[in-house]
Amino acid sequence: MKKCYKIAIIVGCSILFLTMIVVFLFRFGSDRKQTKKQADQVIKEYDVFQDKMATFLATRDLVYTKIFQNPYYDTLEANKEDFDKTFSTYEESVLEVEKVSKNLYQNCKVVYSSLDANQKCDAFSLLYERTFNFFKEDLMEYQELWTQYNEWAKSQGKEEKKIYQEQRKYDYVDYDGDKFYSGKRES
C-alpha cells in the first residue's frame, strides 16, 4: 500500500512538473512572437517618424532663416503676421512628430532581440527629446524677441504687438531619464 502511494505521488509530481514545463514553453513562444511583432512595428513606425522629423527640421531651418537670422525691429513690425504663421507651422510640425510618436514612445522602452529595432529606438529617443527641447528653446526665444520688440515699440511710441501664444504648454523632455535634456541650451 505504501508503495502505491509513493508511485502515485511520484507520477503526480511528474505530471505537474511536465505540465509546468509545457506551459512555460508555450508562454515563452507566445512572448517571443509578441516581441517580434512589436519590433517589426517599431521598425515600420520609425520610418513614418523619420518623415515627420524631416518636416520638422526643414520647418525649423525656415524659422531660423526667416525670423531669427536678422531680427531687426522694423522687419519684425512689418512681418509680424507672416512670422507668426511660420512659427505656427513650426509648432504644427512638432505636434505631428508627437502624434506619430505615441506607439514608439511606449514600445521603445523595451530592449529587442532585433538590432535594427534597438538602433531605431536609440535614434528615436535622442530625436524625440531634441525635438521638444529645441522647440521649447525656440519658442522662448521667439517670445523673448517680441517682448524686446514691445519694449522698443513702447519707447518709440509705436503700437505693441501681441506675443505669440503656443497651442499648448511645452515642458522640457527627458525621454531616457538621464537627467540631461538633449537640445536644451545650458544657462
FINUVEX-78771 format. One record per residue (C-alpha): residue number from 1; residue in three letters; x, y, z. Coordinates in steps of 0.25 Angstrom, whole numbers, plus 5000, padded with zeros to 4 digits. Example, Ala and Ser with C-alpha at 12.3 -4.5 7.8 and 13.67 -1.06 7.14 Angstrom:
2
pt k 1 r ALA east 5049 north 4982 up 5031
pt k 2 r SER east 5055 north 4996 up 5029
END
This chain:
187
pt k 1 r MET east 5000 north 5000 up 5000
pt k 2 r LYS east 5011 north 5010 up 5004
pt k 3 r LYS east 5018 north 5006 up 4990
pt k 4 r CYS east 5005 north 5010 up 4983
pt k 5 r TYR east 5005 north 5024 up 4990
pt k 6 r LYS east 5019 north 5026 up 4987
pt k 7 r ILE east 5017 north 5023 up 4972
pt k 8 r ALA east 5004 north 5032 up 4972
pt k 9 r ILE east 5012 north 5043 up 4978
pt k 10 r ILE east 5024 north 5042 up 4968
pt k 11 r VAL east 5014 north 5041 up 4956
pt k 12 r GLY east 5006 north 5053 up 4961
pt k 13 r CYS east 5018 north 5061 up 4963
pt k 14 r SER east 5024 north 5057 up 4949
pt k 15 r ILE east 5011 north 5061 up 4942
pt k 16 r LEU east 5011 north 5074 up 4950
pt k 17 r PHE east 5025 north 5077 up 4946
pt k 18 r LEU east 5023 north 5073 up 4931
pt k 19 r THR east 5011 north 5082 up 4931
pt k 20 r MET east 5018 north 5094 up 4937
pt k 21 r ILE east 5029 north 5092 up 4926
pt k 22 r VAL east 5019 north 5091 up 4915
pt k 23 r VAL east 5012 north 5104 up 4920
pt k 24 r PHE east 5025 north 5111 up 4921
pt k 25 r LEU east 5030 north 5107 up 4907
pt k 26 r PHE east 5016 north 5111 up 4901
pt k 27 r ARG east 5017 north 5125 up 4908
pt k 28 r PHE east 5031 north 5127 up 4904
pt k 29 r GLY east 5028 north 5124 up 4890
pt k 30 r SER east 5016 north 5134 up 4891
pt k 31 r ASP east 5024 north 5145 up 4897
pt k 32 r ARG east 5035 north 5143 up 4886
pt k 33 r LYS east 5024 north 5145 up 4875
pt k 34 r GLN east 5019 north 5157 up 4882
pt k 35 r THR east 5032 north 5163 up 4884
pt k 36 r LYS east 5036 north 5161 up 4869
pt k 37 r LYS east 5023 north 5167 up 4865
pt k 38 r GLN east 5026 north 5179 up 4874
pt k 39 r ALA east 5040 north 5180 up 4868
pt k 40 r ASP east 5034 north 5180 up 4854
pt k 41 r GLN east 5024 north 5190 up 4858
pt k 42 r VAL east 5035 north 5199 up 4863
pt k 43 r ILE east 5043 north 5198 up 4850
pt k 44 r LYS east 5031 north 5201 up 4842
pt k 45 r GLU east 5027 north 5213 up 4851
pt k 46 r TYR east 5041 north 5219 up 4851
pt k 47 r ASP east 5040 north 5221 up 4836
pt k 48 r VAL east 5028 north 5230 up 4838
pt k 49 r PHE east 5034 north 5237 up 4850
pt k 50 r GLN east 5046 north 5240 up 4841
pt k 51 r ASP east 5038 north 5246 up 4831
pt k 52 r LYS east 5031 north 5255 up 4841
pt k 53 r MET east 5045 north 5258 up 4847
pt k 54 r ALA east 5050 north 5263 up 4833
pt k 55 r THR east 5038 north 5272 up 4832
pt k 56 r PHE east 5041 north 5277 up 4846
pt k 57 r LEU east 5055 north 5280 up 4843
pt k 58 r ALA east 5052 north 5287 up 4830
pt k 59 r THR east 5042 north 5296 up 4837
pt k 60 r ARG east 5052 north 5299 up 4848
pt k 61 r ASP east 5062 north 5303 up 4837
pt k 62 r LEU east 5051 north 5312 up 4831
pt k 63 r VAL east 5048 north 5319 up 4844
pt k 64 r TYR east 5063 north 5322 up 4847
pt k 65 r THR east 5065 north 5327 up 4833
pt k 66 r LYS east 5053 north 5335 up 4832
pt k 67 r ILE east 5051 north 5340 up 4847
pt k 68 r PHE east 5064 north 5338 up 4855
pt k 69 r GLN east 5075 north 5341 up 4845
pt k 70 r ASN east 5073 north 5356 up 4844
pt k 71 r PRO east 5063 north 5361 up 4854
pt k 72 r TYR east 5062 north 5376 up 4852
pt k 73 r TYR east 5051 north 5383 up 4859
pt k 74 r ASP east 5046 north 5389 up 4846
pt k 75 r THR east 5046 north 5376 up 4840
pt k 76 r LEU east 5038 north 5370 up 4851
pt k 77 r GLU east 5028 north 5380 up 4851
pt k 78 r ALA east 5025 north 5379 up 4836
pt k 79 r ASN east 5025 north 5363 up 4836
pt k 80 r LYS east 5018 north 5360 up 4849
pt k 81 r GLU east 5007 north 5352 up 4843
pt k 82 r ASP east 5016 north 5345 up 4834
pt k 83 r PHE east 5025 north 5341 up 4845
pt k 84 r ASP east 5014 north 5336 up 4854
pt k 85 r LYS east 5009 north 5328 up 4843
pt k 86 r THR east 5023 north 5322 up 4840
pt k 87 r PHE east 5024 north 5319 up 4855
pt k 88 r SER east 5010 north 5313 up 4856
pt k 89 r THR east 5014 north 5304 up 4844
pt k 90 r TYR east 5027 north 5300 up 4852
pt k 91 r GLU east 5018 north 5297 up 4864
pt k 92 r GLU east 5009 north 5288 up 4856
pt k 93 r SER east 5021 north 5280 up 4851
pt k 94 r VAL east 5025 north 5278 up 4866
pt k 95 r LEU east 5010 north 5273 up 4869
pt k 96 r GLU east 5011 north 5264 up 4856
pt k 97 r VAL east 5024 north 5258 up 4862
pt k 98 r GLU east 5017 north 5256 up 4875
pt k 99 r LYS east 5005 north 5249 up 4869
pt k 100 r VAL east 5013 north 5239 up 4861
pt k 101 r SER east 5022 north 5236 up 4873
pt k 102 r LYS east 5011 north 5231 up 4882
pt k 103 r ASN east 5014 north 5216 up 4880
pt k 104 r LEU east 5029 north 5218 up 4878
pt k 105 r TYR east 5029 north 5225 up 4891
pt k 106 r GLN east 5023 north 5213 up 4898
pt k 107 r ASN east 5030 north 5202 up 4890
pt k 108 r CYS east 5044 north 5207 up 4891
pt k 109 r LYS east 5045 north 5205 up 4906
pt k 110 r VAL east 5048 north 5191 up 4903
pt k 111 r VAL east 5061 north 5184 up 4898
pt k 112 r TYR east 5058 north 5175 up 4886
pt k 113 r SER east 5066 north 5164 up 4880
pt k 114 r SER east 5066 north 5171 up 4867
pt k 115 r LEU east 5078 north 5180 up 4865
pt k 116 r ASP east 5070 north 5189 up 4855
pt k 117 r ALA east 5059 north 5191 up 4865
pt k 118 r ASN east 5068 north 5195 up 4876
pt k 119 r GLN east 5076 north 5205 up 4867
pt k 120 r LYS east 5063 north 5211 up 4863
pt k 121 r CYS east 5059 north 5212 up 4877
pt k 122 r ASP east 5072 north 5219 up 4881
pt k 123 r ALA east 5071 north 5229 up 4870
pt k 124 r PHE east 5056 north 5231 up 4873
pt k 125 r SER east 5060 north 5234 up 4888
pt k 126 r LEU east 5070 north 5245 up 4884
pt k 127 r LEU east 5062 north 5251 up 4873
pt k 128 r TYR east 5049 north 5251 up 4881
pt k 129 r GLU east 5056 north 5258 up 4893
pt k 130 r ARG east 5063 north 5268 up 4884
pt k 131 r THR east 5050 north 5271 up 4876
pt k 132 r PHE east 5043 north 5276 up 4888
pt k 133 r ASN east 5054 north 5283 up 4895
pt k 134 r PHE east 5059 north 5290 up 4882
pt k 135 r PHE east 5044 north 5295 up 4880
pt k 136 r LYS east 5043 north 5299 up 4895
pt k 137 r GLU east 5056 north 5307 up 4894
pt k 138 r ASP east 5052 north 5313 up 4880
pt k 139 r LEU east 5038 north 5317 up 4886
pt k 140 r MET east 5044 north 5324 up 4898
pt k 141 r GLU east 5054 north 5331 up 4888
pt k 142 r TYR east 5042 north 5336 up 4879
pt k 143 r GLN east 5034 north 5341 up 4891
pt k 144 r GLU east 5046 north 5348 up 4896
pt k 145 r LEU east 5048 north 5354 up 4883
pt k 146 r TRP east 5034 north 5360 up 4883
pt k 147 r THR east 5036 north 5364 up 4898
pt k 148 r GLN east 5048 north 5372 up 4894
pt k 149 r TYR east 5041 north 5378 up 4882
pt k 150 r ASN east 5029 north 5383 up 4890
pt k 151 r GLU east 5039 north 5390 up 4900
pt k 152 r TRP east 5045 north 5397 up 4888
pt k 153 r ALA east 5032 north 5400 up 4881
pt k 154 r LYS east 5027 north 5406 up 4895
pt k 155 r SER east 5040 north 5415 up 4895
pt k 156 r GLN east 5037 north 5419 up 4881
pt k 157 r GLY east 5022 north 5422 up 4883
pt k 158 r LYS east 5018 north 5411 up 4874
pt k 159 r GLU east 5008 north 5400 up 4875
pt k 160 r GLU east 5012 north 5388 up 4883
pt k 161 r LYS east 5010 north 5374 up 4877
pt k 162 r LYS east 5003 north 5362 up 4883
pt k 163 r ILE east 5013 north 5352 up 4887
pt k 164 r TYR east 5011 north 5338 up 4880
pt k 165 r GLN east 5004 north 5328 up 4889
pt k 166 r GLU east 5006 north 5313 up 4887
pt k 167 r GLN east 4995 north 5304 up 4885
pt k 168 r ARG east 4999 north 5296 up 4898
pt k 169 r LYS east 5009 north 5297 up 4909
pt k 170 r TYR east 5022 north 5291 up 4906
pt k 171 r ASP east 5032 north 5285 up 4916
pt k 172 r TYR east 5046 north 5280 up 4914
pt k 173 r VAL east 5046 north 5265 up 4911
pt k 174 r ASP east 5056 north 5255 up 4917
pt k 175 r TYR east 5051 north 5243 up 4910
pt k 176 r ASP east 5062 north 5234 up 4915
pt k 177 r GLY east 5062 north 5239 up 4929
pt k 178 r ASP east 5077 north 5242 up 4929
pt k 179 r LYS east 5074 north 5256 up 4935
pt k 180 r PHE east 5081 north 5262 up 4923
pt k 181 r TYR east 5071 north 5270 up 4914
pt k 182 r SER east 5077 north 5268 up 4900
pt k 183 r GLY east 5074 north 5280 up 4891
pt k 184 r LYS east 5073 north 5289 up 4903
pt k 185 r ARG east 5083 north 5301 up 4904
pt k 186 r GLU east 5091 north 5302 up 4916
pt k 187 r SER east 5088 north 5315 up 4924
END
